[in-house]
C-alpha cells in the first residue's frame, strides 16, 4: 500500500481511506433515506469489506498543486 504520493511539487502522506457521506442517500425534498446511490456504488468500491471512495492525504510541506500536475507514488 502507498504511504506517500506526490502531486506536482507537493508530497502528501496517505492518512486513511475515505468513505462516502450518507447524505447522498437522503432525498433533499422529503428527508427520506434510501440505499441508493451508495448501494450501487458499493458493489465496485469495497476495500477490506468497507465502502471506500478515496484517500485522505496530508501535505508534508508547502507547495502548489496545479491542474495537470503529474501524480507519482513516492513510497
C-alpha positions in Angstrom: 0.0 0.0 0.0 1.1 3.5 -0.7 2.3 5.7 2.2 3.3 8.8 0.3 2.4 10.3 -3.0 3.4 13.5 -4.8 1.2 15.8 -6.8 3.3 18.2 -8.7 5.7 19.6 -6.1 3.7 18.6 -3.1 4.4 15.4 -1.2 1.5 14.0 0.8 1.2 11.3 3.4 -1.6 8.8 2.9 -3.6 9.1 6.1 -6.6 6.8 5.8 -9.3 5.6 3.4 -12.3 7.9 2.9 -15.9 6.7 2.8 -18.8 8.4 1.2 -21.2 10.6 3.1 -24.7 9.1 3.7 -26.2 12.5 2.7 -26.2 11.2 -0.8 -28.9 8.7 0.2 -31.2 11.3 1.5 -33.9 12.9 -0.6 -33.3 16.6 -0.1 -37.0 17.4 -0.7 -38.6 14.9 1.8 -35.6 13.9 4.0 -36.5 10.2 3.2 -33.5 7.9 3.2 -32.8 5.1 0.8 -30.0 2.8 -0.1 -29.0 4.4 -3.4 -26.6 5.5 -4.7 -24.3 4.0 -2.1 -25.7 0.5 -2.6 -24.8 0.5 -6.3 -21.5 2.3 -5.9 -20.5 0.0 -3.1 -20.6 -3.0 -5.4 -17.5 -1.6 -7.1 -15.7 0.3 -4.3 -15.1 -2.1 -1.4 -11.7 -2.5 0.3 -11.4 -5.0 3.1 -15.2 -5.1 3.2 -15.6 -1.4 3.7 -17.1 1.2 1.3 -14.2 3.3 0.1 -14.2 6.2 -2.4 -10.8 7.8 -1.9 -8.0 8.6 0.5 -7.4 11.4 2.9 -4.0 12.9 2.3 -1.9 15.2 4.5 0.6 17.6 2.9 4.1 17.2 4.3 5.2 20.7 3.4 4.2 23.8 1.5 3.7 23.8 -2.3 1.2 24.4 -5.1 -0.9 21.8 -6.9 -1.9 22.8 -10.4 -4.4 21.2 -12.8 -2.4 18.8 -15.0 0.3 18.1 -12.4 1.7 14.6 -12.5 0.9 12.3 -9.7 3.5 9.8 -8.6 4.0 7.2 -5.9 6.8 8.2 -3.6 6.7 5.3 -1.1 
